[in-house]
């Protein structure tokens, strides 16, 4: 009975951790959208006050630099939260573990 209670509390703790990570990502996304809208508006208004047209100000490289670089960080945050890892997936981890276990078995057999 204790094991079942332990399993339930472990599942609850993992679910709470996942919800906390998801909430953190959504807060990050909201801050990203709000701050970048504000910064883009200020940048566009500043460029337009110098005599440029709206389209010139909108398509200026400075208008999208902060959203672009912050967006890279946001993408990595999303990848971590949603479990997307093309390089070090669970399958990759299992293959590496199996490889090292087999290597240890072969090394142990050498010395028998």
Secondary structure, 3 states (H helix, E strand, C coil): CHHHHHHHHHHHHHHHHHHHHHHHHHHHHHHHHHHHHHHHHHHHHHHHHCCCCHHHHHCCHHHHHHHHHHHHHHHHHHHHHCCCCCCCCHHHHHHHHHHHHHHHHHHHHHCC
